[in-house]
Every structure is written in C-alpha cells, then in structure tokens.
Amino acid sequence: MSQITTRLALPFIMASQAQKHITHNEALRLLDGIVQLSVLDKDTISPPGSPVDGSAYIVPANAAGAWSGWDGDVAFRADGAWLRLGAAEGWRAYVADEGAVYLRTATGWEPMLRAQQVQVARGPLGSHTGMGVLEQTLSGLSGTSVDSSIQIPDRSILLGVSTRTATTVTGATSYDCGIVGETDKFGGALGVAAGSTSGSGRNVGSGMDQRRLVPARRAPSLPDQCCQIPSCC
C-alpha cells in the first residue's frame, strides 16, 4: 500500500504508526496550501526576505535559493519553512498581483481568462460554440497602408474590431482601420495620440478579410508608430 494519496501526495496514517498526529497535521498543512490556491506572484525568482506564513508563489524558471529546481511548482510558506507543492496539470491558481486566474497545463501556467480561444458550449455529439480574440501590435509603420497578418477565421462571426494607439503616431493626423477596398470599415480618422482607442461593433459576417491600417494625410515617413489591433470573433 502506498504511503501517500495518488493525486495530492497527502500522507496516509499507517496502522502501526506512532505519533499519528504528526502525519495528520502534515496532510492538513498541504491541504491548506493547495485548496483554493492563491499565490502572490508568479515571477519572483528567489524567496522574499521576510516571508509570512501562508504566503505562496508560483516558482518561475531558473529560480534561486530555497526554490532552486522547483520550476513550475508552488512554494508555500508554513511554520517558518518553504514547502514545495508539486503542481499537476489542471491545477488553478489566483495570482494576486495580476488579478488573474492561471491554469497549469502540460507546458506551464497559462492565464485562463486571457486564452485566445475558449469553448462556450458543447453538444452531446461534439459540436461546439467558441469565442476567440485575435490581436497584433504593428510598429515601425510607413507608407500609405500596412497589412496586418490577422485574418478572420472562415465561417466565424465577427463581433467587433477595436484599435489602440500604444505610442503617439507621428507624421499623420489620423489613420483608418479596415480591409482592402474598404479601408475605413472598422473605423476612420482614428486618433494618433498615445492611449487613443476606438471600436466597431458592426457584424461583418464570415470570411477571411484582412485588416489594414491606413494613415490619413501622410507625411513622407511615419517613424516610431505603434498601434494594437485586437479583434473578437
């Protein structure tokens, strides 16, 4: 018989064991760290100088000190010492400094609510409805137009397109966002100031239309421009 549980590696109390309370308390301590898992951060590479009991961290790659070799696992502080919680695929954790929930996958910790595509509903025979977000940052723009590599997936319904000017655009007073043949389909005369945003809620149906940014009243060169084009389909 194994001395630990299969999934969470909690210690069993053995029949002939003395001081059974020690094993019982160890299991409770592990459960205290695993259940309703919440961590302070996932990017701290070494243990903080004055940790508080109950604090937890997702250990990033190449961690140092007491966390060395714990990459991808959870470091949990209890009774003045760090415990290693071996994170398994499917674990979920709330990361406090980001206000986001992460999912442990085969490749690492992935943000659940920031996934590019999510399945909303599934039928008994496997058909499903999903939603996704596609986005791209375009920088170093010049010329009359720049093509984005984003494409609307075939047979999808586009819910909306929005743009955000990440850094101030120079050499133009505005720009358009659209497709070939209809350059302002998703917005015209868009703001060039950093932080400017715009959006379009028009349903344009399905297809493989490609977004295009078109600067208005262009100067000879448009250096250091940076725009983000997220879309939801």
C-alpha positions as CSV (number, residue, x, y, z in Angstrom):
1,M,0.0,0.0,0.0
2,S,1.3,3.4,-0.9
3,Q,2.0,5.8,1.9
4,I,0.7,8.9,0.1
5,T,-2.5,9.6,-1.8
6,T,-2.5,9.3,-5.6
7,R,-3.3,12.9,-6.7
8,L,-2.2,15.3,-4.0
9,A,0.5,13.2,-2.3
10,L,-1.0,13.6,1.1
11,P,0.5,11.2,3.7
12,F,-1.6,8.3,5.0
13,I,-1.8,7.4,8.6
14,M,-0.4,3.8,8.8
15,A,-1.9,1.2,11.1
16,S,1.1,0.6,13.3
17,Q,2.4,4.2,13.2
18,A,3.3,6.1,16.3
19,Q,2.6,9.8,16.8
20,K,-0.2,9.7,14.2
21,H,-1.0,13.4,14.8
22,I,2.2,14.4,13.0
23,T,1.2,12.7,9.8
24,H,-2.3,14.1,10.1
25,N,-1.1,17.6,10.7
26,E,1.3,17.3,7.7
27,A,-1.7,16.4,5.4
28,L,-3.7,19.4,6.8
29,R,-0.8,21.7,6.1
30,L,-0.5,20.5,2.5
31,L,-4.3,20.9,2.0
32,D,-4.1,24.4,3.5
33,G,-1.7,25.4,0.7
34,I,-3.4,23.5,-2.2
35,V,-7.2,24.1,-1.6
36,Q,-8.5,27.4,-3.1
37,L,-4.9,28.1,-4.3
38,S,-4.0,31.7,-4.3
39,V,-0.4,33.0,-4.8
40,L,1.1,36.4,-4.5
41,D,3.2,36.4,-7.7
42,K,4.5,34.1,-10.4
43,D,7.6,36.0,-11.5
44,T,9.6,36.1,-8.3
45,I,12.8,34.1,-8.9
46,S,14.0,33.8,-5.3
47,P,12.3,33.7,-1.8
48,P,11.4,37.1,-0.3
49,G,13.5,38.3,2.6
50,S,10.7,38.3,5.2
51,P,8.0,35.8,4.1
52,V,4.8,35.5,6.0
53,D,3.3,32.1,6.9
54,G,0.5,31.3,4.5
55,S,2.1,33.2,1.5
56,A,2.6,31.3,-1.7
57,Y,4.3,31.8,-5.1
58,I,4.3,30.1,-8.4
59,V,8.0,29.4,-9.0
60,P,9.3,30.6,-12.4
61,A,12.1,29.0,-14.4
62,N,15.6,29.3,-13.1
63,A,14.6,30.1,-9.6
64,A,17.3,30.5,-7.0
65,G,17.9,29.9,-3.3
66,A,15.5,27.6,-1.5
67,W,13.3,27.4,-4.6
68,S,16.1,26.1,-6.9
69,G,14.8,23.3,-9.0
70,W,11.1,24.0,-8.2
71,D,10.3,25.5,-11.6
72,G,6.6,25.4,-12.3
73,D,5.6,24.2,-8.8
74,V,4.2,26.3,-5.9
75,A,6.3,27.5,-3.0
76,F,4.1,27.6,0.2
77,R,5.3,29.2,3.4
78,A,4.2,27.3,6.5
79,D,5.7,27.1,10.1
80,G,8.7,29.2,9.1
81,A,9.8,27.0,6.2
82,W,9.1,26.7,2.5
83,L,7.1,23.7,1.3
84,R,7.1,22.6,-2.3
85,L,3.7,21.8,-3.7
86,G,4.1,19.8,-6.9
87,A,1.7,21.4,-9.3
88,A,-0.1,19.0,-11.6
89,E,-1.8,19.6,-14.9
90,G,-5.3,21.0,-14.3
91,W,-4.4,23.0,-11.2
92,R,-5.8,26.5,-11.0
93,A,-4.3,29.4,-9.1
94,Y,-5.4,33.0,-8.5
95,V,-2.3,35.3,-9.0
96,A,-2.9,38.3,-6.7
97,D,-0.6,40.9,-8.2
98,E,-2.2,40.4,-11.7
99,G,-5.8,39.8,-10.5
100,A,-5.9,36.8,-12.9
101,V,-6.6,33.1,-12.7
102,Y,-4.0,30.7,-14.2
103,L,-4.3,27.1,-15.3
104,R,-1.4,24.6,-15.1
105,T,-1.1,22.9,-18.5
106,A,1.5,20.5,-19.9
107,T,3.6,23.4,-21.0
108,G,3.3,25.6,-17.9
109,W,1.0,28.1,-16.2
110,E,-1.4,29.8,-18.7
111,P,-3.8,32.6,-18.0
112,M,-7.4,31.2,-18.1
113,L,-9.3,34.4,-18.9
114,R,-6.7,35.5,-21.5
115,A,-6.8,32.5,-23.7
116,Q,-7.1,33.3,-27.3
117,Q,-9.9,30.9,-27.8
118,V,-12.4,29.4,-25.3
119,Q,-15.2,26.9,-25.7
120,V,-18.5,28.3,-24.6
121,A,-20.8,25.3,-25.1
122,R,-20.6,21.8,-26.4
123,G,-23.3,19.4,-27.6
124,P,-23.6,15.7,-26.8
125,L,-22.2,14.8,-30.2
126,G,-19.2,17.0,-30.0
127,S,-20.4,20.2,-31.8
128,H,-19.4,23.3,-30.0
129,T,-19.5,27.1,-30.0
130,G,-16.5,29.1,-29.1
131,M,-15.2,32.6,-28.8
132,G,-11.7,34.0,-29.5
133,V,-9.7,37.1,-29.5
134,L,-7.0,37.9,-32.1
135,E,-4.7,40.8,-31.7
136,Q,-1.5,42.2,-33.1
137,T,0.9,45.1,-32.4
138,L,2.0,46.9,-35.6
139,S,5.1,49.1,-35.2
140,G,7.6,50.9,-37.4
141,L,4.7,51.8,-39.8
142,S,5.4,53.7,-43.0
143,G,3.8,54.2,-46.4
144,T,0.1,54.6,-47.4
145,S,-1.0,51.4,-45.7
146,V,0.3,48.4,-43.7
147,D,-1.3,45.0,-43.7
148,S,-1.9,43.1,-40.5
149,S,-1.5,39.3,-40.5
150,I,-4.7,38.9,-38.6
151,Q,-7.4,37.0,-40.5
152,I,-11.0,36.3,-39.6
153,P,-11.3,32.5,-39.4
154,D,-13.6,31.0,-42.0
155,R,-17.2,30.5,-41.0
156,S,-16.8,32.8,-38.0
157,I,-19.0,35.7,-36.9
158,L,-17.0,38.9,-36.2
159,L,-18.4,40.7,-33.1
160,G,-16.2,43.7,-33.3
161,V,-12.9,45.3,-34.1
162,S,-11.0,47.9,-32.0
163,T,-7.7,49.7,-32.1
164,R,-5.5,51.2,-29.5
165,T,-2.6,53.6,-30.2
166,A,0.2,52.4,-28.0
167,T,2.6,55.2,-28.7
168,T,2.0,58.5,-30.4
169,V,1.9,58.3,-34.1
170,T,4.0,61.0,-35.9
171,G,3.7,62.2,-39.4
172,A,-0.1,61.8,-39.7
173,T,-3.1,63.4,-38.1
174,S,-5.2,60.2,-38.1
175,Y,-5.5,56.7,-39.5
176,D,-8.1,54.3,-40.7
177,C,-8.7,50.6,-39.9
178,G,-10.3,48.4,-42.5
179,I,-9.9,45.9,-45.3
180,V,-8.8,46.0,-48.9
181,G,-11.3,48.0,-50.8
182,E,-12.9,49.5,-47.7
183,T,-10.1,51.0,-45.7
184,D,-12.3,52.6,-43.0
185,K,-14.6,49.6,-42.5
186,F,-13.7,49.3,-38.8
187,G,-13.1,53.0,-38.1
188,G,-11.9,56.2,-39.8
189,A,-10.0,59.2,-38.7
190,L,-8.7,57.4,-35.6
191,G,-6.7,59.2,-33.0
192,V,-2.9,59.3,-33.2
193,A,-2.3,60.2,-29.6
194,A,-0.9,57.5,-27.2
195,G,-3.7,55.8,-25.5
196,S,-6.4,56.6,-28.1
197,T,-8.9,53.8,-28.6
198,S,-11.7,53.0,-30.9
199,G,-14.0,50.2,-31.6
200,S,-16.5,48.8,-34.1
201,G,-19.4,46.6,-33.1
202,R,-20.6,46.0,-36.7
203,N,-21.3,42.4,-37.6
204,V,-19.5,41.9,-40.9
205,G,-20.3,38.2,-41.2
206,S,-17.8,35.5,-42.1
207,G,-14.8,35.4,-44.3
208,M,-11.1,35.8,-44.5
209,D,-10.9,39.6,-44.6
210,Q,-7.6,41.1,-43.7
211,R,-7.3,44.3,-41.5
212,R,-5.4,47.2,-42.9
213,L,-4.2,50.4,-41.3
214,V,-4.3,53.5,-43.5
215,P,-2.6,56.7,-42.2
216,A,-4.5,59.8,-43.3
217,R,-2.7,62.9,-44.7
218,R,0.6,61.0,-44.6
219,A,4.0,62.7,-44.2
220,P,7.0,61.3,-46.1
221,S,7.8,59.0,-43.2
222,L,6.0,57.7,-40.1
223,P,8.7,56.7,-37.6
224,D,8.2,55.0,-34.3
225,Q,4.5,54.3,-34.7
226,C,2.9,51.5,-32.7
227,C,-0.7,50.5,-32.9
228,Q,-2.5,47.5,-31.5
229,I,-5.4,45.9,-33.4
230,P,-7.4,43.4,-31.3
231,S,-10.5,41.8,-32.7
232,C,-13.1,39.4,-31.2
233,C,-14.6,36.8,-33.4
